[in-house]
Amino acid sequence: MFRTALLFLCLASPTFAQEPVQPSGTISTAQDSLGDAAIDRRIEAIIAELDGYDGVSVDVREGIVTFSGEVVEAAAVPRLDEIAARVDGVVAIENDVTETTDVATRLDPVLERFQDRIGQFISYLPLLLIAILVGGLVMVAGFALARWERPWHSLAPNAFIAEIYRVVLRLVFVIAGVVVALDILNATAILTGLFGAAGIVGLAVGFAVRDTVENFIASIMLSLRQPFRPNDVVDIEGSIGSVIRLTSRATILLDPNGNHVRLPNAFVFKAKIINYTRNDERRFGFVLGIDPNDDLAEAKRIGLETLAGLEFVLTDPSPQVWVKDAGDSTVTVEFFAWLNQRQADFNAARGEALRVVMGALTSAGIGMPEPTYRLNLTGGALPVVDLPDSESRPEALVMSEADPAPPPEPLRAEEVAPDRTIERMVEDERRTEGDADLLSPAAPRE
């Protein structure tokens, strides 16, 4: 109960203002009106030289200094106590000065400050104009140098890299112009704040456009490495097509069906790329099943001779045939040969080779049986049905062993020539589209 009452009294008691600064030391017994007048004149002379004390009056009696009147700023009131306390002969200080609430009086100093600043700006204007002129000349020189195409095209492997060089050059000259202008104004300390703010903004923007920055860097690397050329047939992670162009954002393909495929460069740069056009020679192959009861060596010999006899098959490297695997009812044999992609269409040539080899093996009596399965039945058996053999079949259905079917006639080389339709479409696209192509024949290939 006592503590509660004590707390209530403490909260209810009035708060006292901070005591003003008072002079210290002993008080002299010899004090007269001449001394008070001297103190009064001294203090009035001091505050007359200071701004903001025009409305303050001083009265000194028996060494006691009394201030009265109004000031514009509240911070000026305690400063009077500090001044009076330093004057010799002052015994005590009574400060009755208050902050004025008159609107006109308070606005006068503001107007004076604005007038002073306008005067300073006018006097500073010639130097500011010189700084702007010099900084602008530095920037203009950088932009003029960046517009000069010859050195940048000779230094850069393609137009995209040349444009990057120009952008970097412009940025360097802009920064140099700003630094020169601030140095003329003797305000280079501002650069610290500008660079700090630019770093923070750059970090935030970098996180916001991370995918865009990654794609931009990938475009630069692809334009430098050049993993493909226009009209190259490539396989980029399952996307197969002929290359139309490489832009600053994407790689554009034309698939075999005539559709446009647009792949972001960031994806292309990290993807596995198969370039089918890089080498003229390309190997094709197929698999056939041979009857285990037939002569496998003879089948290999016939396959090699047949492949070697095709006009579009290269002699170096030579065709190859080998037994791959043996199954329950067939033996798997692989046939391989090489062709020149610029002279023969890959798919057409492979299909023709498969047709001719199958016909040659069939004509030689080498069978290619289908899978055979044997069924074992328990608890009884099905009646045996005699299938007609060669003796009981009609003569029209029985092939005479003495008169085998002739092997098929292979197509000529010009009949399996490459189809140039997609290639022509790509050339038409490259001529009509206005996007800048980063693929350059002069750039080194990866």
Secondary structure as the mmCIF struct_conf table of DSSP 4:
data_model
#
loop_
_struct_conf.conf_type_id
_struct_conf.id
_struct_conf.beg_label_comp_id
_struct_conf.beg_label_asym_id
_struct_conf.beg_label_seq_id
_struct_conf.end_label_comp_id
_struct_conf.end_label_asym_id
_struct_conf.end_label_seq_id
HELX_RH_AL_P HELX_RH_AL_P1 PHE A 2 ALA A 12
BEND BEND1 SER A 13 SER A 13
HELX_LH_PP_P HELX_LH_PP_P1 PRO A 14 VAL A 21
BEND BEND2 GLY A 25 GLY A 25
HELX_LH_PP_P HELX_LH_PP_P2 THR A 26 SER A 28
BEND BEND3 THR A 29 THR A 29
HELX_RH_AL_P HELX_RH_AL_P2 SER A 33 ALA A 48
TURN_TY1_P TURN_TY1_P1 GLU A 49 GLU A 49
BEND BEND4 LEU A 50 LEU A 50
TURN_TY1_P TURN_TY1_P2 ASP A 51 GLY A 52
TURN_TY1_P TURN_TY1_P3 ASP A 54 GLY A 55
STRN STRN1 VAL A 56 ARG A 61
TURN_TY1_P TURN_TY1_P4 GLU A 62 GLY A 63
STRN STRN2 ILE A 64 VAL A 71
BEND BEND5 VAL A 72 GLU A 73
HELX_RH_3T_P HELX_RH_3T_P1 ALA A 74 ALA A 76
HELX_RH_AL_P HELX_RH_AL_P3 VAL A 77 ALA A 85
TURN_TY1_P TURN_TY1_P5 ARG A 86 ARG A 86
BEND BEND6 VAL A 87 VAL A 87
TURN_TY1_P TURN_TY1_P6 ASP A 88 GLY A 89
STRN STRN3 ALA A 92 ASN A 95
STRN STRN4 THR A 98 GLU A 99
HELX_RH_AL_P HELX_RH_AL_P4 VAL A 103 ARG A 147
HELX_RH_AL_P HELX_RH_AL_P5 GLU A 149 LEU A 155
BEND BEND7 ALA A 156 ASN A 158
HELX_RH_AL_P HELX_RH_AL_P6 ALA A 159 ILE A 184
TURN_TY1_P TURN_TY1_P7 LEU A 185 ASN A 186
TURN_TY1_P TURN_TY1_P8 THR A 188 ALA A 189
HELX_RH_AL_P HELX_RH_AL_P7 ILE A 190 ALA A 208
TURN_TY1_P TURN_TY1_P9 VAL A 209 VAL A 209
HELX_RH_AL_P HELX_RH_AL_P8 ARG A 210 ARG A 225
TURN_TY1_P TURN_TY1_P10 PRO A 230 ASN A 231
STRN STRN5 VAL A 233 ILE A 236
TURN_TY1_P TURN_TY1_P11 GLU A 237 GLY A 238
STRN STRN6 SER A 239 LEU A 246
BEND BEND8 SER A 248 ARG A 249
STRN STRN7 ALA A 250 LEU A 254
TURN_TY1_P TURN_TY1_P12 PRO A 256 ASN A 257
BEND BEND9 GLY A 258 GLY A 258
STRN STRN8 HIS A 260 PRO A 264
HELX_RH_AL_P HELX_RH_AL_P9 ASN A 265 LYS A 270
BEND BEND10 ALA A 271 ALA A 271
STRN STRN9 ILE A 273 ASN A 275
BEND BEND11 TYR A 276 ASP A 280
STRN STRN10 GLU A 281 ILE A 290
TURN_TY1_P TURN_TY1_P13 PRO A 292 ASN A 293
BEND BEND12 ASP A 294 ASP A 294
HELX_RH_AL_P HELX_RH_AL_P10 LEU A 296 ALA A 308
TURN_TY1_P TURN_TY1_P14 GLY A 309 GLY A 309
BEND BEND13 LEU A 310 LEU A 310
TURN_TY1_P TURN_TY1_P15 GLU A 311 PHE A 312
STRN STRN11 VAL A 313 VAL A 313
BEND BEND14 THR A 315 PRO A 317
HELX_LH_PP_P HELX_LH_PP_P3 SER A 318 PRO A 319
STRN STRN12 GLN A 320 ALA A 326
BEND BEND15 ASP A 328 SER A 329
STRN STRN13 VAL A 331 ASN A 340
TURN_TY1_P TURN_TY1_P16 GLN A 341 GLN A 343
BEND BEND16 ALA A 344 ALA A 344
HELX_RH_AL_P HELX_RH_AL_P11 PHE A 346 SER A 363
TURN_TY1_P TURN_TY1_P17 ALA A 364 GLY A 365
HELX_LH_PP_P HELX_LH_PP_P4 PRO A 369 PRO A 371
BEND BEND17 THR A 378 GLY A 380
HELX_LH_PP_P HELX_LH_PP_P5 LEU A 382 VAL A 384
HELX_LH_PP_P HELX_LH_PP_P6 ASP A 386 PRO A 388
TURN_TY1_P TURN_TY1_P18 SER A 390 SER A 392
BEND BEND18 ARG A 393 ARG A 393
HELX_RH_3T_P HELX_RH_3T_P2 GLU A 395 LEU A 397
BEND BEND19 VAL A 398 VAL A 398
HELX_LH_PP_P HELX_LH_PP_P7 MET A 399 SER A 400
TURN_TY1_P TURN_TY1_P19 GLU A 401 ALA A 402
BEND BEND20 ASP A 403 ASP A 403
HELX_LH_PP_P HELX_LH_PP_P8 PRO A 404 ARG A 412
HELX_RH_3T_P HELX_RH_3T_P3 ALA A 413 VAL A 416
HELX_LH_PP_P HELX_LH_PP_P9 ALA A 417 ASP A 419
HELX_RH_AL_P HELX_RH_AL_P12 THR A 421 THR A 432
BEND BEND21 ASP A 435 ASP A 435
HELX_LH_PP_P HELX_LH_PP_P10 ALA A 436 ASP A 437
TURN_TY1_P TURN_TY1_P20 PRO A 441 ALA A 442
BEND BEND22 ALA A 443 ALA A 443
HELX_LH_PP_P HELX_LH_PP_P11 PRO A 444 ARG A 445
#
